[in-house]
Amino acid sequence: MALIMANKNKVYTHAIPVIIFVGGFTNNVIPTLILFLKNTQGINTTYAMLLQCLLFTSYFVTLIPSTMLIQRFGYQRTLTFASLFCSISCLMIALIMYLNQNTYLYGAVFLLAFGITLLRLTVTPLLVAIRGDSNYHRTISRIMTADTIGALLSPTLSALWILNTTPDIWFCPWVFFILMALAMVGVGVKCQQTELATQTNNHHITIDGIYQSLQHRDIFRGSIATFTFIGIEFSIPVFIGLLVNEQPQQSFLSPTSMISSYWTLILAGRIISITLLRYFKPHTMIVAGSLSAIAITLFSIALFPDHLAVFLISLGLCNAYMFPCIFSIYTKRLPTELHYYASSIFLLAFAGGAVIPMLQSHLANHIGIINSFILTIVCYFLLILTITTERSPRGVELEST
């Protein structure tokens, strides 16, 4: 194994899944905050969606600082620093919400996003480093379930505090973020206790290096697929929540419960996919899932627009295995010297989680939330095209040196 996790000579198998869980949980606090702003501030969808944009835009801002920190301090200390930075950011959000100064919420959320992104950027090369595992596709799928568990728990739990309308000193927004701050301290302690050793040695990122790496077929196509899919994956639950929030007849469940249901189906599908990957190629599963999602979305918009949200949560099953498959497909054959660049570029492609939801919010303002899901269909077609097209960009392969 290229990746070794040890603590006092004992193998640690749960430190990285814990970090991935934290990332999934924190990312999906954002939809609850969006609903909070919509319900308490009366702002439009586009302005509320800026929170989502801040979360995923942070991948651009964090890339260079993360490489400098890893190069200077190594993976372990960088993970510890990122966890403590997240804790401080959560305390800032708690103070802002306690003082009811929601104007400053955007800045504090961006700082939290910076910390979470730093965690993700640091831990992802460690996942790429285990590509020598004979069951790499299935291993990645298992590890990624931690992200999904965090994602499905987050909306329901965060809503208990953030969307609570009854006066209760223990269940109010600022208490939730204090609890998150304490949890982040715990993650930092765990990171400090865990030693990480990997064959990924190149931690210095340059613009020229990014450009050169993008000449590699798998990195180029993987970044396009990641950009498209992450945009779909995070846009769907947010707009399901917004749809139910504005049209309660869509579901007897609350908006956050619907979001959690979506992520629950993703978890179920991801667990099932661990078995399916024994019999089907990842490419086949992605294409089949995309075609199914297109059919469900078109069918629901055309025939059952008043219950669209209920049908759309089933897209969780279609999306369940896609990112683990995309990640493993486009990192399986990479040479060791490209590990860090590949993982960094794929995480830069998480900006799709900012661009696509923002585009959909503009569509929703003009043609309504229901019809805005046409963009989702277009994105699935783009994903199919990316996965099934084997041509290298400009016919260039990056030489391994």
C-alpha positions as semicolon CSV with decimal commas, in nm:
position;residue;x (nm);y (nm);z (nm)
1;M;0,000;0,000;0,000
2;A;0,131;0,342;-0,092
3;L;-0,064;0,500;0,189
4;I;0,024;0,423;0,548
5;M;-0,166;0,562;0,842
6;A;-0,006;0,485;1,174
7;N;-0,035;0,598;1,532
8;K;0,214;0,457;1,781
9;N;0,289;0,168;1,544
10;K;-0,081;0,084;1,503
11;V;-0,252;0,106;1,167
12;Y;-0,520;0,376;1,149
13;T;-0,796;0,311;0,896
14;H;-1,048;0,574;1,002
15;A;-0,864;0,908;1,013
16;I;-0,915;0,988;0,644
17;P;-1,284;0,880;0,638
18;V;-1,342;1,108;0,939
19;I;-1,199;1,402;0,747
20;I;-1,410;1,315;0,443
21;F;-1,717;1,287;0,668
22;V;-1,652;1,636;0,805
23;G;-1,627;1,774;0,452
24;G;-1,958;1,619;0,350
25;F;-2,131;1,737;0,667
26;T;-2,007;2,095;0,644
27;N;-2,082;2,131;0,273
28;N;-2,443;2,042;0,336
29;V;-2,495;2,290;0,615
30;I;-2,499;2,548;0,334
31;P;-2,846;2,453;0,197
32;T;-2,986;2,499;0,548
33;L;-2,825;2,842;0,569
34;I;-2,970;2,928;0,228
35;L;-3,318;2,838;0,354
36;F;-3,251;3,040;0,670
37;L;-3,164;3,350;0,467
38;K;-3,460;3,301;0,233
39;N;-3,703;3,269;0,524
40;T;-3,564;3,541;0,751
41;Q;-3,418;3,797;0,511
42;G;-3,660;3,770;0,219
43;I;-3,379;3,768;-0,038
44;N;-3,409;3,625;-0,389
45;T;-3,276;3,286;-0,495
46;T;-2,968;3,417;-0,673
47;Y;-2,849;3,619;-0,376
48;A;-2,908;3,329;-0,139
49;M;-2,715;3,097;-0,371
50;L;-2,406;3,313;-0,325
51;L;-2,339;3,104;-0,014
52;Q;-2,310;2,796;-0,234
53;C;-2,083;2,984;-0,472
54;L;-1,857;3,095;-0,188
55;L;-1,821;2,736;-0,075
56;F;-1,701;2,605;-0,408
57;T;-1,517;2,917;-0,523
58;S;-1,289;2,860;-0,226
59;Y;-1,125;2,573;-0,417
60;F;-0,958;2,829;-0,643
61;V;-0,847;3,052;-0,357
62;T;-0,716;2,767;-0,143
63;L;-0,507;2,577;-0,397
64;I;-0,181;2,773;-0,379
65;P;-0,187;2,827;0,001
66;S;-0,254;2,456;0,053
67;T;0,047;2,354;-0,154
68;M;0,268;2,596;0,036
69;L;0,147;2,463;0,371
70;I;0,193;2,099;0,270
71;Q;0,537;2,171;0,132
72;R;0,638;2,354;0,448
73;F;0,467;2,147;0,718
74;G;0,360;1,818;0,560
75;Y;0,020;1,652;0,542
76;Q;-0,031;1,591;0,912
77;R;0,025;1,946;1,035
78;T;-0,165;2,095;0,743
79;L;-0,468;1,881;0,825
80;T;-0,443;1,987;1,189
81;F;-0,416;2,355;1,094
82;A;-0,712;2,328;0,856
83;S;-0,927;2,168;1,127
84;L;-0,847;2,441;1,377
85;F;-0,907;2,709;1,113
86;C;-1,251;2,559;1,054
87;S;-1,315;2,568;1,428
88;I;-1,232;2,938;1,449
89;S;-1,453;3,008;1,146
90;C;-1,744;2,826;1,310
91;L;-1,701;3,040;1,621
92;M;-1,713;3,351;1,402
93;I;-2,037;3,232;1,241
94;A;-2,180;3,159;1,587
95;L;-2,097;3,514;1,701
96;I;-2,249;3,666;1,386
97;M;-2,572;3,472;1,429
98;Y;-2,586;3,546;1,802
99;L;-2,558;3,919;1,728
100;N;-2,800;3,882;1,435
101;Q;-2,553;4,051;1,201
102;N;-2,628;3,830;0,902
103;T;-2,465;4,073;0,660
104;Y;-2,129;3,937;0,772
105;L;-2,239;3,577;0,732
106;Y;-2,107;3,552;0,377
107;G;-1,753;3,641;0,478
108;A;-1,750;3,398;0,769
109;V;-1,890;3,118;0,554
110;F;-1,614;3,181;0,302
111;L;-1,353;3,140;0,577
112;L;-1,516;2,812;0,680
113;A;-1,518;2,704;0,316
114;F;-1,148;2,790;0,295
115;G;-1,074;2,560;0,588
116;I;-1,288;2,273;0,459
117;T;-1,133;2,306;0,115
118;L;-0,787;2,296;0,270
119;L;-0,885;1,969;0,438
120;R;-1,007;1,825;0,108
121;L;-0,707;1,943;-0,093
122;T;-0,473;1,789;0,161
123;V;-0,647;1,455;0,196
124;T;-0,724;1,387;-0,172
125;P;-0,365;1,307;-0,281
126;L;-0,363;1,042;-0,009
127;L;-0,657;0,876;-0,184
128;V;-0,486;0,888;-0,522
129;A;-0,181;0,724;-0,366
130;I;-0,368;0,397;-0,305
131;R;-0,443;0,349;-0,674
132;G;-0,227;0,036;-0,669
133;D;-0,498;-0,140;-0,473
134;S;-0,637;-0,426;-0,683
135;N;-0,990;-0,318;-0,586
136;Y;-0,924;0,053;-0,629
137;H;-1,270;0,143;-0,769
138;R;-1,447;-0,034;-0,484
139;T;-1,206;0,100;-0,221
140;I;-1,269;0,459;-0,329
141;S;-1,644;0,395;-0,329
142;R;-1,627;0,264;0,028
143;I;-1,421;0,559;0,150
144;M;-1,654;0,807;-0,021
145;T;-1,950;0,673;0,176
146;A;-1,817;0,878;0,468
147;D;-1,882;1,196;0,268
148;T;-2,235;1,081;0,191
149;I;-2,312;0,992;0,553
150;G;-2,206;1,341;0,654
151;A;-2,415;1,490;0,374
152;L;-2,735;1,307;0,467
153;L;-2,706;1,381;0,840
154;S;-2,622;1,748;0,796
155;P;-2,950;1,898;0,663
156;T;-3,172;1,736;0,925
157;L;-2,940;1,800;1,219
158;S;-2,853;2,156;1,118
159;A;-3,222;2,238;1,066
160;L;-3,296;2,149;1,430
161;W;-3,086;2,448;1,534
162;I;-3,069;2,685;1,236
163;L;-3,434;2,670;1,124
164;N;-3,585;2,638;1,470
165;T;-3,856;2,904;1,504
166;T;-3,935;2,846;1,871
167;P;-3,727;3,037;2,126
168;D;-3,491;2,786;2,284
169;I;-3,149;2,873;2,419
170;W;-3,014;2,525;2,341
171;F;-3,159;2,493;1,990
172;C;-3,067;2,812;1,810
173;P;-2,829;2,879;1,519
174;W;-2,530;3,003;1,716
175;V;-2,530;2,696;1,943
176;F;-2,507;2,470;1,638
177;F;-2,191;2,642;1,517
178;I;-2,034;2,628;1,861
179;L;-2,092;2,252;1,855
180;M;-1,935;2,239;1,509
181;A;-1,635;2,434;1,638
182;L;-1,584;2,179;1,915
183;A;-1,613;1,894;1,665
184;M;-1,349;2,056;1,445
185;V;-1,113;2,074;1,741
186;G;-1,164;1,700;1,784
187;V;-1,077;1,641;1,419
188;G;-0,764;1,850;1,461
189;V;-0,656;1,642;1,759
190;K;-0,713;1,323;1,561
191;C;-0,506;1,457;1,271
192;Q;-0,226;1,551;1,507
193;Q;-0,218;1,197;1,645
194;T;-0,211;1,034;1,302
195;E;0,103;0,998;1,094
196;L;0,058;0,993;0,719
197;A;0,317;0,864;0,477
198;T;0,260;0,865;0,102
199;Q;0,451;0,836;-0,222
200;T;0,301;1,168;-0,329
201;N;0,607;1,388;-0,298
202;N;0,548;1,680;-0,535
203;H;0,364;1,942;-0,333
204;H;0,458;2,252;-0,533
205;I;0,186;2,376;-0,767
206;T;0,254;2,625;-1,047
207;I;0,027;2,764;-1,317
208;D;0,254;2,618;-1,583
209;G;0,244;2,283;-1,405
210;I;-0,136;2,289;-1,403
211;Y;-0,139;2,367;-1,775
212;Q;0,107;2,087;-1,850
213;S;-0,088;1,841;-1,637
214;L;-0,408;1,925;-1,824
215;Q;-0,241;1,795;-2,139
216;H;-0,268;1,449;-1,989
217;R;-0,584;1,287;-2,124
218;D;-0,712;1,149;-1,796
219;I;-0,657;1,470;-1,600
220;F;-0,824;1,684;-1,866
221;R;-1,128;1,463;-1,906
222;G;-1,147;1,392;-1,535
223;S;-1,161;1,764;-1,457
224;I;-1,446;1,817;-1,707
225;A;-1,640;1,522;-1,568
226;T;-1,581;1,638;-1,211
227;F;-1,687;1,997;-1,286
228;T;-2,008;1,877;-1,447
229;F;-2,100;1,615;-1,192
230;I;-2,025;1,818;-0,879
231;G;-2,244;2,093;-1,021
232;I;-2,528;1,844;-1,069
233;E;-2,480;1,666;-0,737
234;F;-2,500;1,981;-0,525
235;S;-2,746;2,177;-0,736
236;I;-3,017;1,911;-0,722
237;P;-3,064;1,895;-0,342
238;V;-3,045;2,272;-0,296
239;F;-3,317;2,333;-0,554
240;I;-3,527;2,048;-0,420
241;G;-3,516;2,227;-0,085
242;L;-3,599;2,563;-0,242
243;L;-3,883;2,409;-0,442
244;V;-4,044;2,253;-0,133
245;N;-3,983;2,573;0,063
246;E;-4,173;2,779;-0,194
247;Q;-4,432;2,515;-0,287
248;P;-4,510;2,311;0,028
249;Q;-4,759;2,096;-0,165
250;Q;-4,460;1,933;-0,335
251;S;-4,401;1,713;-0,031
252;F;-4,531;1,639;0,316
253;L;-4,169;1,650;0,434
254;S;-3,975;1,964;0,524
255;P;-3,721;2,104;0,276
256;T;-3,425;1,979;0,480
257;S;-3,584;1,636;0,521
258;M;-3,615;1,615;0,143
259;I;-3,248;1,709;0,107
260;S;-3,154;1,442;0,361
261;S;-3,366;1,189;0,171
262;Y;-3,169;1,266;-0,145
263;W;-2,840;1,203;0,034
264;T;-2,980;0,891;0,201
265;L;-3,050;0,746;-0,143
266;I;-2,698;0,839;-0,248
267;L;-2,564;0,646;0,051
268;A;-2,781;0,345;-0,030
269;G;-2,676;0,356;-0,393
270;R;-2,311;0,393;-0,301
271;I;-2,323;0,086;-0,080
272;I;-2,497;-0,110;-0,356
273;S;-2,241;0,011;-0,609
274;I;-1,960;-0,155;-0,414
275;T;-2,113;-0,486;-0,523
276;L;-2,214;-0,370;-0,871
277;L;-1,857;-0,265;-0,949
278;R;-1,765;-0,633;-0,938
279;Y;-1,976;-0,693;-1,246
280;F;-1,996;-0,363;-1,436
281;K;-1,735;-0,120;-1,558
282;P;-1,741;0,229;-1,399
283;H;-1,794;0,386;-1,744
284;T;-2,105;0,176;-1,799
285;M;-2,249;0,264;-1,460
286;I;-2,200;0,638;-1,515
287;V;-2,369;0,633;-1,855
288;A;-2,657;0,418;-1,727
289;G;-2,706;0,645;-1,426
290;S;-2,702;0,959;-1,639
291;L;-2,956;0,823;-1,887
292;S;-3,182;0,715;-1,601
293;A;-3,156;1,060;-1,441
294;I;-3,242;1,231;-1,770
295;A;-3,548;1,011;-1,814
296;I;-3,669;1,068;-1,456
297;T;-3,625;1,446;-1,479
298;L;-3,798;1,481;-1,816
299;F;-4,081;1,250;-1,712
300;S;-4,136;1,435;-1,384
301;I;-4,130;1,786;-1,532
302;A;-4,370;1,688;-1,810
303;L;-4,621;1,478;-1,615
304;F;-4,591;1,552;-1,244
305;P;-4,466;1,909;-1,195
306;D;-4,666;1,947;-0,873
307;H;-4,474;1,657;-0,719
308;L;-4,143;1,713;-0,893
309;A;-3,943;1,726;-0,570
310;V;-4,054;1,377;-0,468
311;F;-3,942;1,232;-0,800
312;L;-3,614;1,421;-0,807
313;I;-3,487;1,279;-0,480
314;S;-3,462;0,948;-0,667
315;L;-3,175;1,105;-0,860
316;G;-2,973;1,032;-0,549
317;L;-2,961;0,668;-0,659
318;C;-2,844;0,771;-1,006
319;N;-2,573;0,998;-0,865
320;A;-2,463;0,764;-0,588
321;Y;-2,162;0,602;-0,746
322;M;-2,068;0,862;-1,007
323;F;-1,800;1,063;-0,832
324;P;-1,614;0,759;-0,690
325;C;-1,623;0,612;-1,042
326;I;-1,507;0,937;-1,205
327;F;-1,228;0,975;-0,951
328;S;-1,104;0,618;-0,986
329;I;-1,138;0,608;-1,367
330;Y;-0,922;0,914;-1,419
331;T;-0,661;0,845;-1,150
332;K;-0,611;0,471;-1,199
333;R;-0,347;0,504;-1,471
334;L;-0,171;0,820;-1,356
335;P;0,204;0,815;-1,295
336;T;0,313;0,887;-0,938
337;E;0,456;1,230;-1,017
338;L;0,113;1,351;-1,131
339;H;-0,078;1,248;-0,818
340;Y;-0,075;1,585;-0,648
341;Y;-0,145;1,784;-0,964
342;A;-0,430;1,552;-1,058
343;S;-0,597;1,568;-0,718
344;S;-0,554;1,946;-0,708
345;I;-0,700;1,996;-1,055
346;F;-0,995;1,769;-0,980
347;L;-1,065;1,971;-0,668
348;L;-1,040;2,293;-0,867
349;A;-1,310;2,140;-1,084
350;F;-1,535;2,139;-0,776
351;A;-1,602;2,496;-0,888
352;G;-1,881;2,335;-1,086
353;G;-2,064;2,335;-0,753
354;A;-2,058;2,716;-0,772
355;V;-2,114;2,775;-1,142
356;I;-2,397;2,533;-1,220
357;P;-2,618;2,619;-0,917
358;M;-2,571;2,988;-0,990
359;L;-2,673;2,935;-1,353
360;Q;-2,976;2,741;-1,236
361;S;-3,069;3,017;-0,992
362;H;-3,070;3,267;-1,280
363;L;-3,289;3,031;-1,480
364;A;-3,519;2,985;-1,181
365;N;-3,566;3,361;-1,150
366;H;-3,676;3,380;-1,515
367;I;-3,858;3,054;-1,590
368;G;-3,930;2,913;-1,245
369;I;-3,758;2,650;-1,031
370;I;-3,935;2,357;-1,199
371;N;-3,828;2,448;-1,552
372;S;-3,477;2,535;-1,434
373;F;-3,406;2,162;-1,398
374;I;-3,366;2,158;-1,777
375;L;-3,008;2,264;-1,699
376;T;-2,965;1,942;-1,501
377;I;-3,060;1,741;-1,810
378;V;-2,807;1,931;-2,021
379;C;-2,535;1,860;-1,765
380;Y;-2,609;1,487;-1,766
381;F;-2,574;1,486;-2,145
382;L;-2,239;1,663;-2,112
383;L;-2,127;1,405;-1,857
384;I;-2,217;1,120;-2,092
385;L;-2,028;1,290;-2,374
386;T;-1,720;1,334;-2,156
387;I;-1,718;0,975;-2,031
388;T;-1,774;0,817;-2,372
389;T;-1,529;1,032;-2,569
390;E;-1,186;0,873;-2,571
391;R;-0,995;1,137;-2,765
392;S;-0,706;1,309;-2,585
393;P;-0,709;1,691;-2,576
394;R;-0,503;1,808;-2,874
395;G;-0,366;1,454;-2,895
396;V;-0,108;1,530;-2,626
397;E;0,003;1,305;-2,341
398;L;0,220;1,443;-2,064
399;E;0,546;1,254;-2,050
400;S;0,642;1,096;-1,721
401;T;0,985;1,205;-1,616
